[in-house]
Amino acid sequence: MYQEINFDGLVGPTHNYAGLSVGNIASLAHRNATSRPKTAALQGLKKMKMLADLGIPQAVLPPLERPSIPCLRRFGIDGKKDADVLRSASQTAPELLVAASSASSMWTANAATMVPSCDTADGKVHFTPANLSSKLHRAIEADETARALRTIFSDTSKFSVHSPLEGGQAMSDEGAANHTRFAPSFSSKGLHLFVFGASSLKSDLPAPRKFPARQTLEASQAIARLHKLDTTDVLFLQQSNEAIDAGVFHNDVISVGHLSTYLYHEKTFQTGKAAIDQIASSFQGNLDAIEVVDEEVSLEDAVSSYLFNSQIVSLPNGKLAIFAPSECREVESVHLFLQRIQSCSSNQIEEIHFLDLKESMRNGGGPACLRQRVVMNQEEITALSGRIIIDDELFSELEAWIKQHYRDELSREDLSDPKFLEETRTALDKLTRILKLGNLYDFQNK
């Protein structure tokens, strides 16, 4: 029997609002505001515990090392000591320092694309860490993410962790935020929907005018091949350019699927309703497609509330629950829609929970951005390395760790403080001991 485990990223100590993500309206709107790393991390951890308490399997992924001194050195910023590199970067390349300090690895929906062993030709669980090549502050994550995944999913007889795709912008890959697996059950063979915004080889496809498309068709096709998926179990559909220009930088900002349920806005795909018909006809089951029309919830309201960046999860009783950001309760059209689908007997959605994730939301990511869905059987779960499954004891230790090591507030100027670098390293060193992951970070291996 297979089950879905939500792997959530811990918010890192350098959580800050640098406004680095063009096309992400929330990120740009809060550029250079003072952030609250401790609050952000506790909000994310509380979400994990809430799911675990409801009987929904929940695991945690460690943040990446930030600020990334190795990254700064690779870009030619020298210094005998790491503190010297930090000081030099703040004086000669302050924007590069900000990029190297981003805590965006918290959004693990972008960390990788994952396919379960019941879908693959070789019977292994496959991961491809996203190259995130469209944004510098995220592109530097790829190799570190691969290292973290290979540490946790270390049994090569069961897990295959590929290298991030090469090829730069032509193979731009933003991870599971643009991938949905449909299946009648977790143990059933699934249909894999890959949503792309552009093509690097097909010049005849329409393109957005205001914001860039981040996922290419060619990257999606490469991942499907690497993961050894049967061509009959794969579908590639183009994201709506209108949605991208409205701030839908990833498909998980405009639609969300879980098992046989698909919640989507009518402007999700470039081909409109025809795309939904394609999904339904390709799916080996009965697709419960829940459409949100623009007249009911506008694209603007969908983006501001992050309605579609909600998580849909299976409860122990077999029904579904939606975990939505609290902003969905504050936007009237969205709140009314959620009340309507909860009361509708034609779908499996039984519960709706609202989560306070304001620190993440202000930087452009909701509940679904914070998790990577990993479907595994019990043998594969047993083979995981480290202590990463959330239970009462681990939750208490992580909560105490955050309260001890995270700052209440963080400004852009703090990123160049050598004392802050030492604080973050002390925190991360202790975290690897809590999670039993060994020397995961570069500074631990000097």
N, C-alpha and C positions, 0 to 999 in steps of 0.2 A: 504494500500500500504506500502510495506517495502522499506527501503533504506539503503545503506551502509554508515556508518560513520567511518572515519579513526580516531582512538584514538592514537595520537602520544605521546610518552614520552618526557617530558622536560629533556634535558641534565642537570645532577646535577652539583652543584658547585665543587664537587671533581673529575670531569672528569680528568682521568690521564692514563698514559700508563704503566701499570704494567706488561703486557705480561702474564696474568694469564691463558689464554685459550689455552691449548695444542690442536692442530688440527686446530686452526685458524691462518693461516699463517701471515695475516696482524698484528694481535695482537702480535705475537711473534717477528715479524720483528721490531716493534717500542718499544720494551721493554725498560723501564726507560728513554725514551725520554721526553723532556719537552712538556707538553700539554698546550692548550689554552682554558680553560673552557668557557670564555666569547664568544669567536668566535664560539666554538662548539654549545653552546646554541642558539646563534643568527642564525646560519646556520639551525638548526633544526626548530626554530620558523619561519624562512623565508619560509621553505618548507611548513609548515602548512598554512601560509597565502596565498601562491601561489595557493594551492589547493582550499582554501576557496574562493578566488577571482574568480576562474573558475567555481564556483557553485557546488563544490564537498564538501559535509558535512564533517566538520573537528572538532575534539575535542582534548582536551589535558589531559594528565595524569601527576600528580605531581611526581617528583623524590622521591626515598626513602631517609630516613635519613642516611647520611653518613658523617663522619665515624660512624659506628654503635657501640656506647658504650655499649648498652645492649648485643650485640653479644659478645664483648670482655669480659664482666662480666660473661656471660654464659660459656665462655671457661676458667674461673678461674683467670682472670686478675682483681685484686682488687684495690681499692682506695677509700678514703673517698669522694673525689670529682671526677667528670668526667675527669677533667684535669689530675688528678693523674693516672687514668686508662690509659689515652692516653700516658702519659709519661712512665708508666711502660711497656706498650705494645711496644713502640718504642725501649725500652732498652732490653726487654727479649723475645719478640716475634714479631720482625719487619715484617716478612712475613704475620703474622696473621693480623697485623694492615693494611697492604696493601690490603688484602682481604676484611677487614671490611670497607675499604674506596672506594671500587670500585663503579663507577657510572654506572654499566652495566644495571641497570633497565631502562635506556634510550631505550634499545632495546625491546620494548613492544611486538614484535612478539613472544618473548619468555615468556611473562608475564603469558599467559593463553591460553587455547583453548576455543573457543566460538561457540555455536550453536544457531541459531535463533528459535523463538517460532513456526514458521511455519513448522519446521522440527521435533519438539519434541512431544512425546506422551502426555505430560501434558500441552502443550501449553505455556510453560514458556521459557524465554531466559536462557540458561545454561552457566556457566563459571566454569572451573576448573583451578585454578592457578597452574602453572607448578612448580614441586618440584625442577627441575634443579639440581638433586642430583649428577650429574657427575662432578661438579666444586664447590668447597667450596664457592668462592666469589659470586656465583649465588645461591647456595642452601640456603644461609641465607636470600634471598629475599622472599621466598615463603609465609611465614606468613604475612609479611608486605604487599605484593601484595594482598593477600586475604583481609586484612583490608581495603586497598584502594578501592578495587572493591566493597566490601560490603558497604562502605561509599557512593560511587557513585550510585551503583545499589542496593539501600537500600529497595526498595519496593518488599517484599517477595511474594506478590501476582503475580508479573510479572517476577521477576528475581530469579534465584537459583544459588548462588555462593557456590560451593562445597569447601571442604578443599583440600589442595594439597595431592596427592597420597602418602600413606605410603608404605614402603617396600624397601627403599633405592635403590641401583643400579638395583635391579630386576624390579623395577617400575620406571625406569628413564624416566622422561617426560620433554621435552624441549618446550612444548607449540605449538602455532599456526605456528611456523616455519616449522613444519612437518605435517601440516594439510591444506587441500584445499577443499573448498566447490564449487562444480559445480552446476549451475542451469541456466535454460533458462532466468530467471529474478530473482530479489531479492525476489519477493513475491512467487515464485514457490518453491515447495519442492525440496531440493537439494540432490546431491550425495556427500558423505563425504569421501575424500581420506585421509587416515592416512598412512604416510610413516615412516617405522621403519628401524633402522640400525642393530639391533641384537635382539635375544630372550634370555630370562633368563631361559626358560624351554626347548626349542628345541635345542638340542646340534648338530643337523645335518645341521644347516644353516651355510653357509660360512661366514667368518668374515674378516674384514680388517686387514692388517698386520702392517701398520705404525701408524695410528691414531685410537683412540677408537671410536666406534659407541656410540651415546648418547641417542637415543630414542629406547625403547624396544617395541616389539610387544605387550607384556602384558600390558604395560601402555596405549597404544593406544586402546586396547580392553576394558580396564577398563573405559576409558573416554567415549567411545561410549555407554557403558551400563549406566553409570551415567547420561549421557545426554539424555537418553531415546530415542535413535535413533532406527528406525526399521532396522533389520539386512539386509534387501534388499537395504537399502540406504547407506551402509557402505562398503568400500573396503580397505583392508590392503595390502600394497605392500612394498617389501624390497628395500631399497636404494642400489645403486651400491657400492660395496666395493672399486672398483677402484676410484670412485669419492671421497669417504671418504678419501682415502689415498692421493688424490690430493689436499685436503684442503676443501672439501665440508662437513663441520661439521654439517650443517642443510640442509634439502631438499630445502629450499628457496634460497640456493646458487646455485642450479642447475636447478630449474624449478619454474615457477610462473603461477598461474591460476587465472582467473577472469570470473565469469559467465560461458559462453560456450567456452571461449578461454583458451588454454593451451600452453604456451611457454616453451619448454623443450629441454634439451640437449640429444643427442642420448644415452649418458652414464648415464642417470639419475637413471635407475632401474637395479637391478640385473638380471632381466629376459628380459631386452631390449625391443624390439618392442612389445613383447607379453603383457607387462604391459600396453602399450598404447591401445592395442586392448581390454584389460579387462576394462579399463576406458570407452572407447567408447561404448562398449556393455552394460555396467551397467548404463550409463547416459541416463536419459529420455529426450533426446534432441539431437541436432546435434553438436558434439564436433568439434571445430575448433582447431585441434592440429597442432601447428607450430613447426616442428622439426629443431633443430640446429645440423648439423652434425659436427663431430670432425674435418673433413677436412676443414670446413669453419671457425669454431671457436673452437680452442683446449680447453681442460679442463683447461690448464694453463691460457689461455687468459680469459676464463670465470670466473675463480676464482680471477685473479688479477684485472679485471674490475668490478666485481660484476654485470655482465649483468643480471643475473637471480634474483638478489636482487632488481631489479627495481620494481616499483609499476605499476600495470595496473589498471586504474580507468575508470569509466563511466562518460562521459561528459554529460551535460544537453541535447545535441542533440541526445543522444543515441549511439554515436560513442565512441571509446576507445582511451585513451591516455596512453603513457608510460612515467613514470618519472624515468629517469636513472641517476646514478651518473656521474659526469663529466668525470670520468676515462673511461667511455664507448666511449667517443669522442676521447680519446687519444690513445686507442688501435685500430689500423687500422682494424683488422679483425672484431672486434665488431661493430665499426662505420659503416663499409660497410654492415654488416648484418642488422643493424637497418634501414639504408637507404633503403635497399631492401624490408623489410617487410612493411615499411611505404608507399612505392610506389606500393605495391601489392594490387590489388583490391579484392582479394579473402578473405581478413580478415577485421575486423572492426577497425583496428588501424589507426587512422587519424592523431594523433599528437604525437611527441616525444619531451620531454623537458629534458634538462640536468641540474642537480642540483649540486651545490658545497657543498659537505658534507665531505670535506677532513678530518676534525677532527674525525668524526665518522668512516670514511673509514679506517683511520690509526689504529683504534682500532678493526677493523674487523666487521663493520656493515654498510650496505647501506640503501637506502630509505625504502625498505620493512621491514628491521629489526626494523626501528623506529616506526612502526605502528601496531596496533591491529585492525583488521577489525571487526566491530560490526554491524550486520544487525538487524534492529528494525523497528517496525511500529510507527506511530505517537503517539499513546497512550503510548507506552513504552518510546519514546523519551521525552515526556512531564513528565514522572515519574522520570527522572534522577535527582539526587541530585547535588547541587553545581552549580557553574557558569563555565562551562567547554567547551561550544561550542564557537569556535573561530569566532569572528567578529572584526570589525575595532577597537572598543573600548578595547576589551580584549587584542588584539594583541599589541596595544600601551602600555597598562599597563604592560604586560609581558616583552616587549622590554625594557621599562624603568627600570623595576625590575632587569632584567639581567645586564644591564649596570651599575646599582648602586651597586649590591651585588657580582658580579662574578669577580674573579681575571683574569688579562690578561694572566698570565702564572702560571703554577703549576709544581713543581718538587716533587719527592718522599719525599724529606726531609720536605716539607711543611705540609705533612699529620700529622706529630707529633706535630705541633705547636698548643698549646691551643687557641691562638688567632684565628687561622683558624677555629677551632671547633666552637668558638663563632660566627664567621662570617657566617658560614653555617647555624647555628641555627637561627640567626637573619633573614637570607634570607628565610628560609623555614617557619618560623613563619609568616612572611609577606605574603608569597605565599598562605598559607591556608586562609588568610583573603581575598586575591584577588579572589581566586577560591571559597570562601564560603564553605569550607569543614570542618570547626570546628577544634577541636584539633586532628589532624590526627597522629601526631608524638609522640613517647614516651616522649621526653623531654618536651612536652607541657602538659603532664598529671602528672607531679611530684608534 
